[in-house]
Every structure is written in structure tokens, then in C-alpha cells.
């Protein structure tokens, strides 16, 4: 009999990538990860063996979903321990296997930089971001590493800061995480992290057109560019702009995922038979 503290694949799939998504903890054993080295979006890997040691780290998290291979003993035990520690924790019904069988979005962590002392990967790029340098942090935090740290520094100092602070440079010339031909850094991150999603692909078209001055390629790009430039004028500090930009990309992502077929016009359509005044 399954636990009443479970979430289904379909329910979790509707939450991943959103600002209020639950924290996902992957407790699969090494053999299972070796057989399928992909992870649910923004999930964190932990061992069931020392759950008592790391459980307090999640005391401030609103909701936790624990994932093991098939949603059985490991996730059940870890989730129960987390609940004992006062944390709202559920298991994923069917585990990682069920998620994969349903075609759930996953990412490959092979190229994810090592986590720093802060607990997240550390990235560095040029100050005064506009499009790509906000889109990429949004993608990383929502789908790869929710604890990622982003440093915005003077353009000539990006490489030196990367070396001195063990940070990974992005969206600058001559580095791995940057433009390639007509594709922008956002495109590259989607590809390299293996994030295969129609919604992210649609968003990438908008980001690319806005970031590479090809607005004619995608009708929504002009709106994204205008909003991005407006935000860059509103905020003096880059991290404040990033915080505001996260909401902007959340909205564009939800449009790509759920609302692209919806239209709006004025006057609003009246129910059939309603008389005009």
C-alpha cells in the first residue's frame, strides 16, 4: 500500500521550474545513478545513510519531495525522517523510474560546476546584464541548481575573478558557456544540460531573438527586450535586477508552457444571445 504522503509524477511535473516548486532531494544509490545519471530539475543529491546529519539544512524549505529509484524504501524512510524533523516531505510515486517513463524533464549534471562553500555552484559574468545574463541565471536556478551564486563584475575582470574565486565564467568571449554561432548562451545551457522541453525550446527562441538583435525572428522578442532594458534602467544593483528578472522569465516560461494559445481582445466577447447596449 502506498503512503498518503506522496506526490504523483503528473502533479510534480506541473510544479517543476516554477518559483514555488518544492525542493527535490534525490537519494538514489550509486548503482542506480550510474545506470541513469540524469536528475529531476534542480534536484539535490543526498545519501539516505546520513539523513540525520543533513535534515536540519531543509528546515526553512516550504516543501520537500524525496526521490529514489522506484519510490520505495529509501524515499519512504528519508521522507519519514524529514517529517520527524518538522519538515513537510513527500515521496515521488514510482520514483525516478516512473518519472523517466512518463517523459519527465531531467537535466544532466556532468557539466555542472562543483558546489562552493555556499552550497551552490558559483558563476561570474559581466555587470549590467540585459537579456542572456538574466535568462541564464533564471534557467540554472529553476532547472539545474537552485542554490547557484551569480557574481556580476566589471567586464575586464571576469576571467580574473573566475580564477581567484573558483567561479565559472559565462556569456563572455572565449569561454565554454557563451555564444556559439547564431545561438546565445541560453541556447547552449539548455543543450549542454540536456533540458529537452518544448516550453524551454519556445522560450529559447524568444531569448535568442531578443539577445542577438533578430527581433523579426520571433514576435515576442521585442517585448522581452523592452522589459529587459526597462529593468536595467530601474535597478542600480545587478542582483536586484536579477531578482526582478526572475519573475519576468517565470512569466514568459508560463506563457510558453500554458498560455501560448490564449488570445485577448477588446471588447471582450459576449456570451451568445447577449444584447449590446
VOPAGU-2260 file (C-alpha; in pm, 1 decimal, decimal comma):
REM VOPAGU-2260
SITE   aa  ch    i         X         Y         Z
SITE  UNK   A    0       0,0       0,0       0,0
SITE  UNK   A    1     135,0     340,9     -91,8
SITE  UNK   A    2     192,5     616,5     160,6
SITE  UNK   A    3     -52,5     903,3     194,6
SITE  UNK   A    4     248,8    1136,1     188,3
SITE  UNK   A    5     306,1    1103,7    -186,3
SITE  UNK   A    6     301,7    1322,6    -492,6
SITE  UNK   A    7     236,3    1182,2    -840,1
SITE  UNK   A    8     454,8    1234,5   -1143,6
SITE  UNK   A    9     184,7    1446,3   -1309,5
SITE  UNK   A   10     145,5    1666,8   -1002,0
SITE  UNK   A   11     518,1    1726,0    -965,4
SITE  UNK   A   12     562,6    1789,3   -1337,4
SITE  UNK   A   13     325,9    2086,9   -1308,8
SITE  UNK   A   14     540,7    2237,5   -1033,9
SITE  UNK   A   15     897,9    2199,8   -1158,3
SITE  UNK   A   16    1056,1    2516,6   -1290,5
SITE  UNK   A   17     815,6    2741,0   -1101,1
SITE  UNK   A   18     918,8    2981,9    -823,7
SITE  UNK   A   19     722,4    2784,5    -562,6
SITE  UNK   A   20     841,6    2441,7    -676,9
SITE  UNK   A   21     925,9    2201,2    -395,7
SITE  UNK   A   22    1285,7    2118,5    -316,8
SITE  UNK   A   23    1364,4    1781,7    -474,9
SITE  UNK   A   24    1610,6    1551,8    -297,4
SITE  UNK   A   25    1749,4    1254,5    -489,9
SITE  UNK   A   26    1853,8     967,7    -259,8
SITE  UNK   A   27    1924,1     700,5    -520,3
SITE  UNK   A   28    2220,1     474,3    -453,8
SITE  UNK   A   29    2532,6     495,4    -670,1
SITE  UNK   A   30    2443,1     193,0    -882,8
SITE  UNK   A   31    2110,6     345,2    -985,2
SITE  UNK   A   32    2265,6     683,4   -1064,1
SITE  UNK   A   33    2538,5     515,8   -1268,5
SITE  UNK   A   34    2269,2     338,2   -1470,1
SITE  UNK   A   35    2083,5     665,7   -1533,8
SITE  UNK   A   36    2293,0     974,2   -1446,1
SITE  UNK   A   37    2011,1    1222,3   -1500,7
SITE  UNK   A   38    1825,3    1412,3   -1231,6
SITE  UNK   A   39    1490,5    1580,7   -1187,3
SITE  UNK   A   40    1510,2    1958,0   -1238,3
SITE  UNK   A   41    1709,9    2143,1    -971,0
SITE  UNK   A   42    1724,9    1831,2    -754,0
SITE  UNK   A   43    1991,4    1787,1    -488,6
SITE  UNK   A   44    2161,0    1454,9    -430,7
SITE  UNK   A   45    2188,8    1324,1     -75,1
SITE  UNK   A   46    2257,8     989,6      87,9
SITE  UNK   A   47    1995,8     814,8     295,7
SITE  UNK   A   48    2272,7     696,0     526,2
SITE  UNK   A   49    2334,3    1033,3     690,8
SITE  UNK   A   50    1988,6    1186,7     670,4
SITE  UNK   A   51    2003,1    1274,3    1040,2
SITE  UNK   A   52    2303,8    1495,9     969,3
SITE  UNK   A   53    2167,3    1688,5     670,8
SITE  UNK   A   54    1797,2    1701,2     756,0
SITE  UNK   A   55    1831,9    2029,7     953,6
SITE  UNK   A   56    1954,6    2202,2     635,2
SITE  UNK   A   57    1599,6    2182,8     498,8
SITE  UNK   A   58    1419,7    2334,3     794,3
SITE  UNK   A   59    1348,3    2656,5     603,2
SITE  UNK   A   60    1218,8    2484,4     290,9
SITE  UNK   A   61     844,1    2506,1     237,5
SITE  UNK   A   62     808,2    2161,1      86,3
SITE  UNK   A   63    1039,1    1873,1       0,8
SITE  UNK   A   64     991,1    1582,3    -240,0
SITE  UNK   A   65    1219,6    1281,6    -194,4
SITE  UNK   A   66    1305,6    1068,9    -497,8
SITE  UNK   A   67    1466,2     724,1    -503,8
SITE  UNK   A   68    1481,6     461,8    -777,5
SITE  UNK   A   69    1123,8     330,3    -754,1
SITE  UNK   A   70     970,0     537,5    -474,9
SITE  UNK   A   71    1002,2     265,1    -215,7
SITE  UNK   A   72    1212,6     211,0      95,7
SITE  UNK   A   73    1480,4     480,3      55,0
SITE  UNK   A   74    1249,5     771,0     -24,2
SITE  UNK   A   75     989,3     649,2     224,2
SITE  UNK   A   76    1246,2     630,1     502,2
SITE  UNK   A   77    1412,2     962,4     423,3
SITE  UNK   A   78    1078,8    1144,3     391,9
SITE  UNK   A   79     965,3     997,4     723,8
SITE  UNK   A   80    1285,3    1116,3     890,4
SITE  UNK   A   81    1242,3    1465,2     744,6
SITE  UNK   A   82     885,9    1479,2     874,3
SITE  UNK   A   83    1019,4    1374,3    1213,8
SITE  UNK   A   84    1246,4    1679,4    1192,0
SITE  UNK   A   85     943,8    1901,2    1128,2
SITE  UNK   A   86     988,3    1929,5     752,0
SITE  UNK   A   87     699,0    1888,0     507,9
SITE  UNK   A   88     821,0    1595,3     296,9
SITE  UNK   A   89     660,9    1369,2      38,4
SITE  UNK   A   90     784,9    1089,6    -183,8
SITE  UNK   A   91     752,5    1072,9    -561,4
SITE  UNK   A   92     518,1     790,9    -653,7
SITE  UNK   A   93     712,4     539,0    -862,2
SITE  UNK   A   94    1038,5     726,4    -809,9
SITE  UNK   A   95    1288,9     817,7   -1077,2
SITE  UNK   A   96    1184,0     522,8   -1292,5
SITE  UNK   A   97     822,5     642,8   -1314,9
SITE  UNK   A   98     937,1     998,2   -1388,6
SITE  UNK   A   99    1152,6     880,8   -1678,9
SITE  UNK   A  100     884,1     650,3   -1815,4
SITE  UNK   A  101     643,2     943,5   -1823,2
SITE  UNK   A  102     890,8    1155,6   -2018,2
SITE  UNK   A  103     952,1    1393,2   -1728,3
SITE  UNK   A  104    1206,6    1672,7   -1774,1
SITE  UNK   A  105    1555,4    1588,4   -1647,1
SITE  UNK   A  106    1897,3    1750,2   -1657,2
SITE  UNK   A  107    2246,0    1610,2   -1686,1
SITE  UNK   A  108    2483,7    1735,8   -1412,9
SITE  UNK   A  109    2803,5    1625,0   -1589,4
SITE  UNK   A  110    2899,9    1984,2   -1674,1
SITE  UNK   A  111    2763,2    2149,3   -1362,1
SITE  UNK   A  112    3048,6    2324,4   -1178,3
SITE  UNK   A  113    3129,3    2190,9    -832,2
SITE  UNK   A  114    2936,6    2342,0    -545,1
SITE  UNK   A  115    3120,6    2608,1    -348,2
SITE  UNK   A  116    3124,1    2665,2      25,4
SITE  UNK   A  117    2791,4    2844,1      -7,5
SITE  UNK   A  118    2631,8    2515,0    -112,4
SITE  UNK   A  119    2569,9    2610,2    -473,6
SITE  UNK   A  120    2770,4    2637,6    -793,6
SITE  UNK   A  121    2938,3    2976,3    -845,9
SITE  UNK   A  122    2914,4    3167,6   -1173,6
SITE  UNK   A  123    3057,8    3500,1   -1287,8
SITE  UNK   A  124    2972,1    3731,3   -1576,9
SITE  UNK   A  125    2977,2    4093,4   -1687,6
SITE  UNK   A  126    2797,7    4359,7   -1485,6
SITE  UNK   A  127    2487,3    4545,1   -1607,9
SITE  UNK   A  128    2302,7    4242,6   -1752,6
SITE  UNK   A  129    2030,4    4279,1   -2013,6
SITE  UNK   A  130    1892,9    3954,3   -2164,6
SITE  UNK   A  131    2121,8    3648,6   -2171,3
SITE  UNK   A  132    2285,7    3730,9   -1837,8
SITE  UNK   A  133    1945,4    3725,9   -1667,9
SITE  UNK   A  134    1798,2    3437,8   -1869,8
SITE  UNK   A  135    2088,3    3203,1   -1787,8
SITE  UNK   A  136    2076,4    3253,1   -1409,2
SITE  UNK   A  137    1699,3    3200,9   -1425,6
SITE  UNK   A  138    1748,0    2873,2   -1614,3
SITE  UNK   A  139    2013,0    2749,1   -1373,5
SITE  UNK   A  140    1822,0    2832,9   -1057,4
SITE  UNK   A  141    1490,8    2694,0   -1180,2
SITE  UNK   A  142    1612,3    2377,5   -1353,6
SITE  UNK   A  143    1970,8    2294,7   -1253,4
SITE  UNK   A  144    2093,8    2437,0    -921,8
SITE  UNK   A  145    1852,5    2636,0    -706,5
SITE  UNK   A  146    2137,7    2740,4    -475,9
SITE  UNK   A  147    2360,9    2879,4    -753,4
SITE  UNK   A  148    2551,2    3202,0    -683,2
SITE  UNK   A  149    2597,2    3468,3    -952,3
SITE  UNK   A  150    2870,4    3731,2    -944,3
SITE  UNK   A  151    2839,4    4037,0   -1168,4
SITE  UNK   A  152    3172,5    4217,7   -1212,3
SITE  UNK   A  153    3341,4    4468,6   -1442,3
SITE  UNK   A  154    3385,0    4315,7   -1787,7
SITE  UNK   A  155    3769,6    4319,6   -1793,4
SITE  UNK   A  156    3780,4    4136,3   -1458,3
SITE  UNK   A  157    3553,9    3838,7   -1533,1
SITE  UNK   A  158    3832,3    3590,6   -1608,3
SITE  UNK   A  159    4047,7    3700,1   -1313,9
SITE  UNK   A  160    3753,7    3680,3   -1074,0
SITE  UNK   A  161    3670,4    3335,5   -1209,4
SITE  UNK   A  162    4024,0    3216,3   -1133,6
SITE  UNK   A  163    4056,4    3375,2    -789,9
SITE  UNK   A  164    3710,9    3281,3    -664,0
SITE  UNK   A  165    3668,4    2937,9    -826,9
SITE  UNK   A  166    3375,9    3068,3   -1031,5
SITE  UNK   A  167    3263,1    2960,9   -1377,5
SITE  UNK   A  168    3250,7    3243,0   -1634,9
SITE  UNK   A  169    2956,0    3268,5   -1870,2
SITE  UNK   A  170    2836,0    3493,1   -2151,9
SITE  UNK   A  171    3180,9    3634,9   -2223,0
SITE  UNK   A  172    3401,1    3568,1   -2523,6
SITE  UNK   A  173    3637,3    3272,7   -2524,2
SITE  UNK   A  174    3468,5    3055,1   -2260,8
SITE  UNK   A  175    3267,2    2733,9   -2280,3
SITE  UNK   A  176    2938,2    2884,8   -2159,3
SITE  UNK   A  177    2892,5    3150,2   -2425,5
SITE  UNK   A  178    2750,8    3220,6   -2771,4
SITE  UNK   A  179    2817,6    2970,3   -3048,2
SITE  UNK   A  180    2740,8    3094,8   -3396,1
SITE  UNK   A  181    2384,0    3230,8   -3404,2
SITE  UNK   A  182    2294,3    3068,6   -3073,0
SITE  UNK   A  183    2316,7    3256,3   -2746,0
SITE  UNK   A  184    2437,6    3130,6   -2408,5
SITE  UNK   A  185    2084,0    3039,9   -2302,6
SITE  UNK   A  186    2063,9    2800,2   -2600,6
SITE  UNK   A  187    2395,5    2644,0   -2505,7
SITE  UNK   A  188    2293,4    2583,6   -2146,0
SITE  UNK   A  189    1968,9    2415,7   -2249,1
SITE  UNK   A  190    2164,6    2187,6   -2482,2
SITE  UNK   A  191    2457,4    2105,2   -2254,2
SITE  UNK   A  192    2240,2    2037,7   -1950,3
SITE  UNK   A  193    2011,6    1815,5   -2158,5
SITE  UNK   A  194    1696,5    2012,7   -2078,9
SITE  UNK   A  195    1464,2    1881,8   -2350,1
SITE  UNK   A  196    1137,8    2068,6   -2315,3
SITE  UNK   A  197     901,1    2223,9   -2570,7
SITE  UNK   A  198     838,2    2515,5   -2335,3
SITE  UNK   A  199    1209,3    2585,4   -2286,3
SITE  UNK   A  200    1269,5    2549,9   -2660,3
SITE  UNK   A  201     998,6    2808,2   -2726,6
SITE  UNK   A  202    1144,6    3039,8   -2465,3
SITE  UNK   A  203    1490,0    2996,7   -2618,5
SITE  UNK   A  204    1361,1    3130,5   -2949,9
SITE  UNK   A  205    1240,3    3445,7   -2775,3
SITE  UNK   A  206    1561,6    3490,9   -2576,6
SITE  UNK   A  207    1782,8    3436,2   -2881,6
SITE  UNK   A  208    1596,1    3689,1   -3093,4
SITE  UNK   A  209    1598,4    3947,4   -2813,7
SITE  UNK   A  210    1966,3    3891,9   -2734,0
SITE  UNK   A  211    2101,8    3887,7   -3090,6
SITE  UNK   A  212    1910,1    4177,8   -3248,9
SITE  UNK   A  213    1698,6    3947,3   -3466,3
SITE  UNK   A  214    1360,3    4063,3   -3337,7
SITE  UNK   A  215    1192,5    3977,4   -3665,6
SITE  UNK   A  216    1256,2    3607,7   -3595,9
SITE  UNK   A  217    1015,0    3587,9   -3301,1
SITE  UNK   A  218     722,0    3828,3   -3236,6
SITE  UNK   A  219     752,9    3810,4   -2856,3
SITE  UNK   A  220    1123,2    3904,6   -2857,2
SITE  UNK   A  221    1059,9    4277,2   -2882,5
SITE  UNK   A  222     851,1    4265,8   -2566,0
SITE  UNK   A  223    1118,0    4071,4   -2376,7
SITE  UNK   A  224    1387,4    4313,2   -2492,5
SITE  UNK   A  225    1181,3    4616,6   -2393,7
SITE  UNK   A  226    1109,9    4473,8   -2048,0
SITE  UNK   A  227    1474,4    4373,8   -2002,4
SITE  UNK   A  228    1605,9    4716,4   -2094,6
SITE  UNK   A  229    1347,1    4876,2   -1871,4
SITE  UNK   A  230    1457,6    4662,8   -1576,5
SITE  UNK   A  231    1821,2    4753,9   -1640,9
SITE  UNK   A  232    1726,0    5121,1   -1601,1
SITE  UNK   A  233    1516,5    5062,3   -1290,6
SITE  UNK   A  234    1778,5    4891,4   -1075,0
SITE  UNK   A  235    2120,3    5021,2    -976,8
SITE  UNK   A  236    2236,7    4689,4    -837,7
SITE  UNK   A  237    2262,9    4386,5   -1065,4
SITE  UNK   A  238    2138,6    4137,7    -804,3
SITE  UNK   A  239    1824,5    4345,7    -754,0
SITE  UNK   A  240    1773,7    4339,2   -1129,8
SITE  UNK   A  241    1826,2    3962,5   -1131,6
SITE  UNK   A  242    1563,2    3919,2    -861,0
SITE  UNK   A  243    1311,8    4121,8   -1063,2
SITE  UNK   A  244    1413,6    3946,9   -1384,4
SITE  UNK   A  245    1341,8    3605,9   -1233,4
SITE  UNK   A  246     973,0    3696,7   -1221,7
SITE  UNK   A  247     987,3    3821,3   -1581,5
SITE  UNK   A  248    1124,1    3488,0   -1704,0
SITE  UNK   A  249     883,2    3295,9   -1484,6
SITE  UNK   A  250     602,8    3472,9   -1669,3
SITE  UNK   A  251     746,8    3410,4   -2015,3
SITE  UNK   A  252     805,9    3045,4   -1927,3
SITE  UNK   A  253     447,0    3000,8   -1811,9
SITE  UNK   A  254     325,4    3164,7   -2132,7
SITE  UNK   A  255     536,4    2921,3   -2337,0
SITE  UNK   A  256     415,5    2625,7   -2132,0
SITE  UNK   A  257      49,9    2703,2   -2068,3
SITE  UNK   A  258     -82,5    3016,9   -2235,2
SITE  UNK   A  259      51,2    3047,2   -2590,5
SITE  UNK   A  260    -287,3    2955,5   -2738,9
SITE  UNK   A  261    -482,5    3209,8   -2536,5
SITE  UNK   A  262    -583,1    3533,4   -2708,4
SITE  UNK   A  263    -708,7    3865,1   -2580,6
SITE  UNK   A  264    -912,0    4134,1   -2745,8
SITE  UNK   A  265   -1139,7    4425,4   -2667,4
SITE  UNK   A  266   -1429,0    4447,7   -2641,6
SITE  UNK   A  267   -1446,4    4109,7   -2473,3
SITE  UNK   A  268   -1661,9    3852,2   -2648,7
SITE  UNK   A  269   -2014,2    3841,0   -2509,7
SITE  UNK   A  270   -2198,9    3519,3   -2439,1
SITE  UNK   A  271   -2421,2    3408,8   -2728,8
SITE  UNK   A  272   -2751,9    3592,0   -2727,6
SITE  UNK   A  273   -2643,8    3877,4   -2500,4
SITE  UNK   A  274   -2774,5    4206,4   -2635,4
SITE  UNK   A  275   -2547,4    4504,3   -2692,2
SITE  UNK   A  276   -2645,1    4818,8   -2501,7
